[in-house]
Amino acid sequence: MKACVTGASGLVGGQVVRALSGAGHEVRALVRQSGDTRQLHALGVPVVHADLRAPATLRPAFEGCDTVFHCAAVFAYWDVTREELARANVAGTRDVLQAAAGAGVRRVVVTSSSVTCGSSDGPASLDENGMPGEEYLPDYFLTKLEQERTALALGTELGLEVVAACPTIVVGGPDWRLVPSNALLTRYLADPLRTTYPGGCNIVSVRDIAEGHVLLAERGTAGERYLLGGENWAWRTIHQTVSELCGTHGPWATATHTGAYVAATLAEIRAVLSARTPATTRAEARTMGRHYWYRHDKAAALGYRPRPARQALAEALGWLVTSPHVPDRIRSVLRPHPEVMGTRELVPRQLDEDVRALS
């Protein structure tokens, strides 16, 4: 496979590059000029610069490739308008598909989201036949739903084999920024009350998501969407496991809808006054109590085998608790379980780097 990965400096895109490279495929990483390429250079893959905001730059990046993995997107609930989300997630996807068709690409795997399959008000697992109902949908959810519909329809129109990958709650690293899914873990650790909430979600490792993308490129059916998830857990189970893995206590409180919304409102006010990103937002609070539980039988039939949720959380925490995303004041009171410490990657440093540091 000769592939190009958009959004290669992001969490999912970076791991897709790693999975492709590890499997012996020829891969190039597409990033914006301002993108963080340190992890990509460590993998030794070629990096090309292009920008979804400049569609003319895309086609040259795709030339000579038979497959494109479109992982670039804006995943945010704060400091971004619905129009900006639509431009990045919907119009950007349209531009990528048109450029891919023009470059002679055969297949495009588009990173969608499990939220396009809806959610439940009780502990019921949905599959690819699910759709959002009357529940509240944040702007991010709405643009991912529109992105997926646009991608599948345009693929048919352009003669491209388009497959939609629908990840659930993706945890893990490394990543230069804290995406909302990883922030769910750091937010809990930073909360003195260790607050949990009703409902639940499906937890999956970013590495399994990356392997799933490669699997869909090789075996997925064009025009179809595939849920890529792990285990369905209640939020209380997730938070209890995080506490255990980090050697701390909790959860000690359970949020109500009203309490969560008020707390998010105050967090947003503080964020405006301090020019920082809020710990939580009203959009996220309004989704509380839903069950984002899914089945990945369709992908499993192709060979998809995700790791257990506990392992996914341990690996995510192994990176997070040593990253800049967890402040020292929080890190200092944690006593990570051996399961967490055992997941940390030891990266050897070059001797000349140590010499320069001492000179």
C-alpha positions as CSV (number, residue, x, y, z in Angstrom):
1,M,0.0,0.0,0.0
2,K,1.2,3.5,-0.8
3,A,-0.6,5.8,1.6
4,C,-0.9,9.4,2.6
5,V,-2.3,10.3,6.1
6,T,-3.9,13.7,6.7
7,G,-3.8,15.1,10.2
8,A,-0.6,13.1,10.8
9,S,0.5,15.3,13.6
10,G,-2.7,14.6,15.5
11,L,-3.5,11.8,17.9
12,V,-5.2,9.3,15.6
13,G,-3.3,10.4,12.4
14,G,0.0,10.0,14.1
15,Q,-0.8,6.5,15.2
16,V,-2.1,5.5,11.8
17,V,1.2,6.6,10.4
18,R,3.0,4.4,13.0
19,A,0.8,1.4,12.2
20,L,1.3,1.7,8.5
21,S,5.0,2.1,8.8
22,G,5.2,-0.8,11.3
23,A,3.4,-3.0,8.8
24,G,5.9,-2.2,6.0
25,H,3.6,0.0,4.0
26,E,5.0,3.1,2.1
27,V,3.5,6.1,3.9
28,R,3.8,9.8,3.8
29,A,2.6,12.1,6.6
30,L,0.6,15.2,5.6
31,V,0.7,18.1,8.1
32,R,0.2,21.8,8.1
33,Q,3.3,24.0,7.9
34,S,2.9,24.7,11.6
35,G,2.2,21.1,12.6
36,D,4.3,19.3,15.2
37,T,6.4,16.8,13.3
38,R,8.8,15.5,16.1
39,Q,7.0,12.1,16.4
40,L,6.9,11.7,12.7
41,H,10.6,12.4,12.2
42,A,11.3,9.8,14.9
43,L,9.5,7.2,12.8
44,G,11.6,8.2,9.7
45,V,8.6,8.7,7.4
46,P,8.5,11.5,4.8
47,V,6.5,14.6,5.7
48,V,4.7,16.7,3.2
49,H,3.1,20.1,4.0
50,A,-0.4,20.9,2.8
51,D,-3.4,22.6,4.3
52,L,-7.1,21.8,4.1
53,R,-7.7,25.5,4.1
54,A,-5.8,25.6,0.8
55,P,-7.3,22.8,-1.3
56,A,-4.8,23.3,-4.2
57,T,-2.0,22.0,-2.0
58,L,-3.7,18.6,-1.4
59,R,-3.5,17.0,-4.8
60,P,0.3,17.1,-5.1
61,A,0.5,15.5,-1.7
62,F,-1.6,12.6,-2.8
63,E,0.1,12.0,-6.2
64,G,1.4,8.4,-6.4
65,C,-0.7,7.1,-3.6
66,D,-3.4,4.4,-3.9
67,T,-4.9,5.1,-0.4
68,V,-5.6,8.2,1.6
69,F,-6.4,8.1,5.4
70,H,-8.3,11.3,6.1
71,C,-7.7,11.8,9.9
72,A,-7.6,15.6,9.9
73,A,-10.4,17.3,11.8
74,V,-11.3,19.8,14.5
75,F,-12.3,18.0,17.7
76,A,-13.3,20.7,20.1
77,Y,-16.2,22.0,22.2
78,W,-14.7,25.4,23.0
79,D,-13.4,28.5,21.1
80,V,-14.7,27.3,17.8
81,T,-17.9,28.2,15.9
82,R,-20.3,25.8,14.2
83,E,-19.2,27.4,10.9
84,E,-15.5,26.8,11.6
85,L,-16.2,23.2,12.5
86,A,-18.2,22.7,9.3
87,R,-15.4,24.2,7.3
88,A,-12.8,21.9,8.7
89,N,-14.8,18.7,9.1
90,V,-17.2,18.9,6.2
91,A,-15.8,21.2,3.5
92,G,-12.3,20.0,4.3
93,T,-13.4,16.4,3.7
94,R,-15.0,17.3,0.5
95,D,-11.8,19.0,-0.7
96,V,-9.7,15.9,0.3
97,L,-11.9,13.5,-1.6
98,Q,-11.9,15.7,-4.7
99,A,-8.1,16.0,-4.5
100,A,-7.7,12.3,-4.0
101,A,-9.9,11.5,-7.0
102,G,-7.9,14.0,-9.1
103,A,-4.6,12.3,-8.0
104,G,-5.8,8.9,-9.0
105,V,-6.2,7.5,-5.5
106,R,-8.3,4.3,-5.3
107,R,-9.5,4.2,-1.6
108,V,-10.1,6.8,1.1
109,V,-10.6,5.8,4.8
110,V,-12.3,8.8,6.5
111,T,-12.1,9.1,10.3
112,S,-15.7,9.7,11.4
113,S,-17.0,9.1,14.9
114,S,-19.2,6.7,16.8
115,V,-21.5,9.6,17.7
116,T,-22.9,9.3,14.1
117,C,-24.5,6.1,15.2
118,G,-26.4,7.8,18.1
119,S,-26.6,7.1,21.8
120,S,-29.1,5.6,24.3
121,D,-30.8,6.8,27.4
122,G,-30.1,3.3,29.0
123,P,-27.4,0.6,28.8
124,A,-28.1,-0.5,25.3
125,S,-25.3,-1.1,22.7
126,L,-25.8,0.3,19.2
127,D,-24.3,-0.8,15.9
128,E,-23.8,0.8,12.5
129,N,-27.5,0.9,11.9
130,G,-28.0,3.4,14.7
131,M,-28.7,7.0,14.1
132,P,-29.0,10.0,16.5
133,G,-32.6,10.6,17.7
134,E,-34.0,13.4,19.7
135,E,-31.0,13.7,22.1
136,Y,-29.0,16.9,22.2
137,L,-26.1,17.0,19.8
138,P,-23.1,19.4,20.2
139,D,-21.9,21.2,17.1
140,Y,-19.0,18.8,16.9
141,F,-21.4,15.8,16.7
142,L,-23.5,17.5,14.0
143,T,-20.5,18.3,11.8
144,K,-19.2,14.7,12.1
145,L,-22.6,13.4,11.1
146,E,-22.6,15.7,8.1
147,Q,-19.0,14.8,7.3
148,E,-19.7,11.1,7.1
149,R,-22.8,11.6,4.9
150,T,-20.9,13.9,2.6
151,A,-17.9,11.5,2.3
152,L,-20.0,8.4,1.5
153,A,-22.2,10.2,-1.0
154,L,-19.2,12.0,-2.7
155,G,-17.3,8.8,-2.9
156,T,-20.0,7.3,-5.1
157,E,-20.1,10.4,-7.2
158,L,-16.3,10.5,-7.7
159,G,-15.8,6.8,-8.2
160,L,-13.7,6.5,-5.0
161,E,-13.8,3.6,-2.6
162,V,-14.7,5.5,0.6
163,V,-14.9,3.7,4.0
164,A,-15.9,5.4,7.2
165,A,-14.1,4.5,10.4
166,C,-16.2,5.4,13.5
167,P,-14.0,5.4,16.6
168,T,-15.5,5.5,20.1
169,I,-13.9,7.3,23.0
170,V,-10.2,7.2,22.0
171,V,-7.6,7.4,24.8
172,G,-3.8,7.2,24.7
173,G,-0.8,9.1,23.3
174,P,1.5,10.6,22.7
175,D,0.0,13.8,21.5
176,W,1.2,17.4,21.6
177,R,-2.2,18.7,22.7
178,L,-4.9,17.4,25.1
179,V,-7.9,16.2,23.0
180,P,-11.3,16.1,24.8
181,S,-11.2,12.3,25.2
182,N,-7.9,12.3,27.1
183,A,-9.1,15.4,29.0
184,L,-11.8,13.3,30.5
185,L,-9.1,11.4,32.4
186,T,-7.0,14.4,33.5
187,R,-10.2,16.3,34.5
188,Y,-11.1,13.5,36.9
189,L,-7.7,13.4,38.4
190,A,-7.7,17.2,38.9
191,D,-11.1,17.2,40.6
192,P,-10.7,17.2,44.4
193,L,-14.1,15.6,44.7
194,R,-13.3,12.9,42.2
195,T,-16.8,13.4,40.6
196,T,-18.3,10.7,38.4
197,Y,-21.6,10.9,36.5
198,P,-24.4,8.7,35.2
199,G,-24.2,7.1,31.8
200,G,-21.3,5.4,30.1
201,C,-19.1,5.2,27.1
202,N,-17.1,2.8,25.0
203,I,-13.3,3.0,25.8
204,V,-10.7,2.2,23.1
205,S,-7.0,2.5,22.7
206,V,-5.7,4.9,20.0
207,R,-3.4,2.1,18.9
208,D,-6.3,-0.2,18.2
209,I,-8.0,2.6,16.3
210,A,-4.9,2.9,14.1
211,E,-4.8,-0.8,13.4
212,G,-8.5,-0.7,12.7
213,H,-8.0,2.1,10.1
214,V,-5.4,-0.1,8.3
215,L,-7.7,-3.1,8.4
216,L,-10.5,-1.1,6.8
217,A,-8.2,0.1,4.1
218,E,-7.3,-3.5,3.3
219,R,-10.6,-5.3,3.8
220,G,-13.5,-2.8,4.4
221,T,-16.4,-2.6,2.0
222,A,-16.6,0.7,0.1
223,G,-19.6,2.8,1.0
224,E,-19.9,1.3,4.5
225,R,-19.1,2.6,8.0
226,Y,-17.5,0.5,10.7
227,L,-17.6,1.1,14.5
228,L,-14.1,0.8,16.0
229,G,-14.5,0.4,19.8
230,G,-13.5,-1.5,22.9
231,E,-15.5,-2.2,26.0
232,N,-18.7,-0.6,27.2
233,W,-18.3,0.7,30.7
234,A,-20.3,2.9,33.0
235,W,-18.6,6.2,34.0
236,R,-18.4,5.0,37.6
237,T,-16.4,1.9,36.5
238,I,-14.1,4.1,34.4
239,H,-13.4,6.5,37.2
240,Q,-12.9,3.7,39.8
241,T,-10.4,2.1,37.4
242,V,-8.6,5.4,36.9
243,S,-8.3,5.8,40.7
244,E,-7.0,2.3,41.2
245,L,-4.5,2.6,38.4
246,C,-3.2,6.0,39.7
247,G,-3.1,4.9,43.4
248,T,-5.6,7.4,44.5
249,H,-9.2,7.3,45.8
250,G,-12.7,8.0,44.5
251,P,-15.1,8.6,43.0
252,W,-16.6,10.4,45.9
253,A,-19.5,12.3,44.3
254,T,-21.9,11.8,41.5
255,A,-22.9,14.8,39.4
256,T,-26.5,15.7,38.5
257,H,-27.4,17.4,35.2
258,T,-28.0,20.7,37.0
259,G,-24.8,20.5,38.9
260,A,-22.8,19.6,35.9
261,Y,-24.3,22.4,33.8
262,V,-23.6,25.0,36.5
263,A,-20.1,23.8,37.0
264,A,-19.5,24.0,33.2
265,T,-20.9,27.5,33.1
266,L,-18.5,28.6,35.9
267,A,-15.6,26.9,34.1
268,E,-16.4,28.8,30.9
269,I,-16.6,32.1,32.7
270,R,-13.2,31.5,34.3
271,A,-11.8,30.5,30.9
272,V,-12.9,33.7,29.3
273,L,-11.4,35.8,32.2
274,S,-8.1,33.9,32.1
275,A,-7.9,33.3,28.3
276,R,-7.6,29.5,28.9
277,T,-9.5,26.4,27.8
278,P,-12.2,25.5,30.3
279,A,-12.0,22.1,32.1
280,T,-15.5,21.3,30.9
281,T,-18.1,23.0,28.7
282,R,-21.9,23.3,28.7
283,A,-22.0,21.4,25.5
284,E,-20.3,18.4,27.2
285,A,-22.5,18.7,30.3
286,R,-25.6,18.5,28.2
287,T,-24.6,15.0,26.9
288,M,-24.2,13.7,30.5
289,G,-26.2,10.7,31.4
290,R,-26.3,9.2,27.9
291,H,-24.9,5.8,27.1
292,Y,-22.5,5.9,24.2
293,W,-22.3,2.2,24.1
294,Y,-21.6,0.3,20.8
295,R,-20.9,-3.0,19.2
296,H,-18.0,-3.6,16.8
297,D,-19.1,-6.9,15.4
298,K,-18.8,-5.7,11.8
299,A,-15.2,-4.7,12.2
300,A,-14.5,-7.9,14.2
301,A,-15.6,-10.0,11.3
302,L,-12.7,-8.4,9.4
303,G,-10.2,-9.3,12.1
304,Y,-10.4,-6.3,14.4
305,R,-9.4,-7.3,18.0
306,P,-9.1,-4.4,20.5
307,R,-7.4,-4.7,23.8
308,P,-9.4,-4.6,27.1
309,A,-10.6,-1.2,28.4
310,R,-8.4,-1.5,31.5
311,Q,-5.3,-2.0,29.4
312,A,-6.3,1.0,27.2
313,L,-6.7,3.2,30.3
314,A,-3.4,2.0,31.8
315,E,-1.5,2.8,28.6
316,A,-3.2,6.2,28.3
317,L,-2.4,7.0,31.9
318,G,1.2,5.8,31.5
319,W,1.6,8.6,29.0
320,L,-0.6,11.2,30.6
321,V,0.9,11.2,34.1
322,T,4.3,11.9,32.7
323,S,3.2,14.5,30.2
324,P,2.8,18.3,30.5
325,H,-1.0,17.7,30.4
326,V,-0.9,16.7,34.1
327,P,0.4,19.5,36.4
328,D,3.1,18.7,39.0
329,R,0.7,19.4,41.9
330,I,-1.5,16.5,40.7
331,R,1.2,14.2,39.6
332,S,3.0,14.5,43.0
333,V,0.1,12.8,44.9
334,L,-0.4,9.9,42.4
335,R,1.1,6.5,43.0
336,P,0.7,4.8,39.6
337,H,0.0,1.1,39.6
338,P,2.7,-1.2,38.1
339,E,0.3,-1.8,35.2
340,V,0.6,1.9,34.3
341,M,4.4,2.1,34.8
342,G,4.9,-1.0,32.7
343,T,3.2,0.6,29.7
344,R,5.6,3.5,29.4
345,E,7.8,3.5,26.4
346,L,11.5,3.9,27.1
347,V,13.0,6.0,24.2
348,P,16.8,5.9,24.1
349,R,18.6,9.3,23.7
350,Q,21.5,9.8,21.4
351,L,24.8,10.2,23.1
352,D,25.6,13.4,21.2
353,E,22.4,15.0,22.6
354,D,23.6,14.3,26.2
355,V,27.0,15.8,25.3
356,R,25.5,18.9,23.9
357,A,23.3,19.3,27.0
358,L,26.4,19.3,29.2
359,S,28.4,21.6,27.0
